[in-house]
Amino acid sequence: PFYGKINILDRLIVYSDIYLTGGVSKVQTSQGSLNALTWGAGQRYYWGKNFAFRIDVKDRIFTEKRSGKDYVKHSYGLDFGVSYFIL
């Protein structure tokens, strides 16, 4: 829903968009493999029609047990990547 473009010296135009993400993931802790809820946001910069560079910020929320009590924990991450769109 949010997009923009960067014009570099009137020669190169880089399009970008902002997106939200969410889902379910597995987190490895000292207590083993735990299920986590994941949410985050990202920015994608397009180079041409099919190639993009991504930056994602994510939070994985999971529950650990200590001394018989549940504690909600957060695991934050910053991901960089590239995408190639086939169609």
N, C-alpha and C positions, 0 to 999 in steps of 0.2 A: 504493500500500500504506500510506502514511502520510497521515493527514488530521486535521483538527481544526476547531475553530470558535472565533470570538471573539465574545463577547457585550458589546455596547457599551451601557451604561446600561439594560440590560434592554429595549431597544427595537429594536436592530438586531443581527442575527446574521450574521456574515461567515464562510462556510465556506472552508477552504483545504486544499490538498494539496501534497505534495512529489513530484516526479517526476525520473527520470533520462532522459537522451537520448543518442543516439549515431548516427553515420552517416559519410558521406563528403561532402567539400566541395571547392571550388576556392579557392585563395588566390592573389591577385595579388602578386608580389614583383618585385624588380628583375631577376630571372631569368625573368620571364614568369609564366604561369599554371601553378601546381603543384597536384597532388592532395594532399588532407590528410584525416587521420582526425579526426573530431570527437566529443567526449564532453562531457557537462556535466550540470548539475542545475538544477532550477527550482522556484519556488514559485508557485502559482496561487491567487488570492483571488477567490471567487465573489460576485457581486452579483446576487441573484435566481437563477433557474434557468438562464439562457442566457448571461449576460454575466460575463466574468472578466478580471482584471488579472494579467499575468504578469511575473515577474522571472526571467531565465535567466542562468546563468554557464556559459560554454563555453570549451573549449580546443581549438584546431585544431593538430594536430601534422603537420609536413611536413619534408621533407629538402631542403636546399640544397647545391649543390656549390661549393666554394671551393678553388682551387689543386689541383684534382683529388681532393679529399677530400669525403666526405659529412658534413654537419652537421645534426643534428636540431634543429629550431626549434619554438617554441611561440608561438601567437598567442592571447592571452586576450581574452575579450570579455564585456561585461555588457550584456544586452539587456532592454529594457522593451517591453511590448506589451499589447494587448487581444485578447480572443477572444470570438466570438459563436457559440454552439452552436445549429445549426439544428434538430436532432432532439432 
